[in-house]
Amino acid sequence: MVTERGSVELVDVTKRYGDVTAVDKINLEIHAGEFLSLLGPSGCGKTTTLRMLAGFEQPDEGFIRISGQYVQGVPPYKRDVNTVFQHYALFPHMTVAENVAYGLRQKGVNKSEIAARVTEALDMVQMSKLADRKPRQMSGGQQQRVAVARALVNRPSILLLDEPLGALDRKLREEMQIELKLLQTRLGITFVFVTHDQEEAMSMSDRIAIMLNGHVEQLADPETVYEHPTTAFVAGFVGRNNFWQGTATEHGSQADDGTVFVASRPEEDVPNGEPALSAVRPECIHLSSAQPAKSENCVQATVAGVSYFGDVLQYVVRTRTKDLLVLVPRTNPERFQVDDAVWCSWSAEDVYLFSARQANIVMAAPSATA
């Protein structure tokens, strides 16, 4: 039993809405002081899980402990947590300082302590100079900082964040990712962050819980999730992958299009003859005009599209049966144009092998005009 302040335990937690099971027997431990992201597509159960932690919803089965205390039936305002929502929910008629102070006033905290704690919270998010402004006079990023300050002013042991950066443009969102992670590290409190953005989760989290259909597919640090996905869904959802359907062999698989895969570290033990999925990440594919010496782990293709992304060149190459996405460093001496004939090759260490039975995979076909 985890009792440290800021720790969270979910044991066999299930939540249903009528005939729909939103969360299905989740077991999850969140360590005190860590930044954990709940990552997954829409409808996977991540926001429902967060709402149960906040107290806005109650589990139908199982139980939740926060800092070692059971919280069944405990209302949100009596839990040692605070929530930051995507749309911030700031009071438009109040100043920044008044918005941050609101919760303390509702609790009857004396004025001198309110003033001190509001100043402290605004200092944390570098918003003290804008204390007298109204929300409409601020940018989206500034409003987001105020929402965080309002949550932190109550000094919770856990901060819950429900896609709080979703309304920001890309550049500001990336800046706020850095700021939030630095703030969490400095304060040392537990952050539970809900997002559907894989890059956001990868850049900020100590660990990521990847969710699908109401359960956790994988829980690990970002590097492990990316380098060692345990299911085909995780392999396709986190980062990008090229997938081939086929049949498992003794050393890997043979794809339906005839491509032979040798895998040195298959993620799943797939019996010979069983339906299999092989995958190779775009950055692990080597492009060459010369045919490789070995016949396995390679395929012939034609360049269908080229895009420049500063540090990398993105190629879409077309084999006899499918389009593949390939990422090559811009410093690579060999470059290709549309309609060039190329060979794609990869090492056995870069092949992922999964069972194709009941596999939930993300197989977005690359665009030849990308």
Secondary structure, 3 states (H helix, E strand, C coil): CCCCCCCEEEEEEEEEECCEEEEEEEEEEECCCCEEEEECCCCCCHHHHHHHHHCCCCCCEEEEEECCEECCCCCHHHCCEEEECCCCCCCCCCCHHHHHHHHHHHCCCCHHHHHHHHHHHHHHCCCHHHCCCCHHHCCHHHHHHHHHHHHHCCCCCEEEEECCCCCCCHHHHHHHHHHHHHHHHHHCCEEEEEECCHHHHHHHCCEEEEEECCEEEEEECHHHHHHCCCCHHHHHHCCCCEEEEEEECCCEEEECCCCEEECCCCCCCCCCCCEEEEEECHHHCEEECCCCCCCCCEEEEEEEEEEECCCEEEEEEECCCCEEEEEEECCCCCCCCCCCEEEEECCHHHCEEEECCCCCCCCCCCCCCC
